[in-house]
């Protein structure tokens, strides 16, 4: 299931270009997010590991993207962490992949939240603004969203004319992935994150999902507490390695 979860989460947040390389998946998206700009070691590898690392480094650097490797306990070869350490790669982020059974959730949303299923630049503007991201990267975020070929839900929570929270849900078969849940800094710690997640889960259940999954940094204590309260439990961890 680990590899299957990795596949569906990659589908839910696509890269702009993907290269298959002897069991490794090289993802590119103009350097926007680690998820879409890293080497995923998902399947059995047969070529020399040193040769493959050098190839990946050259290719990413040729696109002005720092080489980044996404590692799980199922990565092949099994000693890739040690090999990358010898190449001066360090762990830059550890992520908890969590799941929740939503088969008994009711279908209807709980509150008056805007729910859309088509790409909406206004939603991306709010997402970028609340995260403090570089607005110049908006075209890449828009293009990533346009790559989605499976059902998605864009949720916006507003107060007056201001968007104060957003979230993204993506359904593939019996799974809904939750992404980019963010609340305006002025409204955090008020239960709005819970409200956004709850509405995403209900939309997912209405659209055939039985299991929800999300990915959260292990040092994001407020988010982990929220998801634990909702019943999410860790399935596994993965981590990113980049040069010192």
C-alpha positions in Angstrom: 0.0 0.0 0.0 2.9 2.4 0.6 3.7 2.5 -3.1 0.0 2.8 -4.0 -0.3 5.8 -1.7 2.7 7.3 -3.2 1.3 6.9 -6.7 -2.1 8.4 -5.9 -0.6 11.3 -4.0 1.7 12.0 -7.0 -1.3 12.0 -9.2 -3.1 14.4 -6.9 -0.4 17.0 -7.0 1.2 16.5 -10.5 4.5 17.7 -11.9 4.7 19.6 -15.2 7.0 16.9 -16.5 7.8 13.4 -15.3 10.7 11.2 -16.4 10.8 7.5 -15.7 14.4 6.4 -15.0 15.0 2.7 -14.0 12.4 2.7 -11.2 13.0 6.2 -10.2 10.5 9.0 -11.0 12.0 12.4 -11.7 9.4 15.2 -11.3 9.8 18.8 -12.5 7.7 21.9 -12.0 9.9 25.0 -12.2 11.1 24.4 -8.6 7.7 25.0 -7.1 7.2 22.6 -4.1 9.5 19.7 -3.2 6.7 17.3 -4.0 6.8 18.3 -7.7 10.5 18.7 -8.0 12.1 15.6 -6.5 13.3 12.1 -7.4 10.8 9.5 -6.1 12.5 6.1 -5.6 9.3 4.0 -5.9 10.3 0.8 -7.8 13.0 -1.7 -8.2 16.3 -0.3 -9.5 18.9 -2.2 -11.5 21.4 0.4 -12.8 24.5 1.6 -10.7 23.3 3.9 -7.9 26.3 6.3 -8.2 25.6 6.6 -11.9 21.9 7.3 -11.3 22.6 10.0 -8.6 25.0 11.8 -11.0 22.5 11.7 -13.8 19.7 13.1 -11.6 22.0 15.9 -10.3 23.1 16.9 -13.8 19.5 16.9 -15.1 18.0 19.0 -12.2 20.9 21.5 -12.2 20.5 22.0 -15.9 17.0 23.3 -15.1 18.2 25.4 -12.2 16.4 23.1 -9.7 18.4 21.9 -6.7 18.5 18.1 -6.7 16.2 16.6 -4.2 15.5 12.9 -3.3 12.2 11.7 -1.7 12.9 8.6 0.4 10.6 6.1 2.0 11.2 2.8 3.8 10.4 1.0 0.5 13.0 3.0 -1.6 15.3 1.0 -3.8 18.2 0.5 -3.3 17.7 -0.1 0.4 20.9 1.7 1.4 20.1 4.9 -0.6 20.1 7.0 2.7 23.7 6.0 3.4 24.8 6.6 -0.2 23.2 10.1 -0.3 24.8 10.9 3.0 28.2 10.2 1.5 27.3 12.7 -1.2 26.6 15.4 1.4 22.8 15.1 1.2 21.0 15.9 4.4 17.4 15.4 5.6 15.6 18.7 5.1 12.1 17.7 5.9 10.3 14.7 7.4 6.6 14.1 6.5 4.0 12.0 8.2 1.6 10.3 5.7 -1.7 9.9 7.6 -5.0 8.2 6.8 -8.6 8.2 8.0 -11.6 5.9 7.4 -14.5 8.1 6.2 -16.9 5.4 5.1 -19.4 6.5 7.8 -19.2 10.3 7.2 -22.4 11.9 5.9 -22.4 13.6 2.5 -23.6 17.1 3.0 -21.2 20.0 3.8 -21.6 21.5 7.3 -21.5 25.2 6.6 -21.8 27.8 3.9 -18.4 27.3 2.3 -17.8 27.9 -1.4 -17.1 24.6 -3.1 -15.9 24.6 -6.7 -14.6 21.8 -9.0 -12.9 23.9 -11.7 -9.6 25.8 -11.6 -10.0 29.2 -10.0 -7.2 31.8 -10.1 -8.8 33.6 -7.2 -8.4 30.5 -5.0 -4.7 30.3 -5.9 -4.3 34.0 -5.2 -5.7 33.4 -1.7 -3.5 30.3 -1.2 -0.3 32.1 -2.2 -1.2 35.2 -0.1 -2.0 33.3 3.1 1.2 31.2 2.8 3.4 34.2 2.0 4.6 32.6 -1.2 6.1 34.5 -4.2 3.2 35.8 -6.4 5.6 35.4 -9.4 5.1 31.7 -9.1 1.4 31.8 -9.6 1.6 30.7 -13.3 3.3 27.4 -12.2 0.7 26.8 -9.5 -2.0 27.3 -12.1 -0.3 25.0 -14.5 0.1 22.3 -11.9 -3.6 22.5 -11.2 -4.4 22.2 -14.9 -2.5 19.0 -15.0 -5.1 17.3 -12.8 -7.1 14.7 -14.7 -9.1 13.4 -11.7 -11.9 15.0 -9.7 -10.9 17.9 -7.4 -12.6 20.2 -5.0 -11.5 23.7 -4.3 -12.9 25.0 -1.0 -12.9 28.7 0.1 -14.0 30.0 3.4 -14.9 33.7 3.4 -15.8 36.5 5.9 -17.4 39.4 4.1 -15.5 39.8 0.9 -12.3 38.3 2.2 -11.2 34.7 1.7 -9.8 33.6 5.0 -9.2 29.9 4.4 -8.8 27.4 1.5 -8.3 23.7 0.9 -7.9 21.2 -1.9 -9.4 17.7 -2.1 -8.5 15.3 -4.9 -10.4 12.0 -5.4 -8.9 8.9 -7.1 -11.0 5.7 -6.7 -11.8 5.2 -3.0 -9.3 7.7 -1.8 -9.4 11.5 -1.2 -6.2 13.4 -0.7 -6.2 16.7 1.3 -3.8 19.4 0.2 -3.0 23.0 0.7 -5.2 23.6 3.8 -4.3 27.0 5.0 -6.1 29.7 7.1 -5.3 33.4 7.1 -2.8 34.1 10.0 -5.3 36.5 11.6 -7.9 33.7 11.9 -5.8 30.8 13.0 -6.4 28.8 16.2 -10.2 29.4 15.8 -11.3 26.0 14.5 -11.5 27.1 10.8 -8.9 24.5 9.8 -11.1 21.8 11.2 -14.1 23.2 9.3 -12.3 23.2 6.0 -11.0 19.6 6.5 -14.5 18.4 7.6 -16.1 19.8 4.5 -13.4 18.3 2.2 -14.0 14.9 3.8 -17.8 15.2 3.3 -17.3 16.2 -0.3 -14.9 13.2 -0.8 -17.4 10.8 0.7 -20.2 12.1 -1.6 -17.9 11.4 -4.5 -17.1 7.8 -3.6 -14.1 8.1 -1.3 -13.8 5.7 1.7 -10.4 6.7 2.9 -8.8 10.1 3.3 -5.1 10.8 3.3 -2.9 13.8 4.0 0.8 14.7 4.4 2.0 16.9 7.2 5.5 17.9 8.4 6.4 16.1 11.6 7.3 19.4 13.2 4.0 21.1 12.5 2.5 20.4 15.9 -0.7 22.4 15.6 -1.7 20.6 12.3 -0.8 17.2 13.8 -3.0 17.9 16.8 -5.9 18.9 14.6 -5.6 15.8 12.4 -5.2 13.5 15.5 -8.4 15.1 16.9 -10.2 14.2 13.7 -9.0 10.6 13.8 -6.1 10.6 11.3 -3.4 8.1 12.1 0.1 7.8 10.7 0.6 5.2 8.0 4.3 5.8 7.3 6.9 8.6 7.0 9.0 9.9 4.1 11.7 12.4 4.0 13.6 14.7 1.6 17.3 14.9 1.1 19.1 17.8 -0.4 22.7 19.0 -0.5 24.1 20.8 2.5 
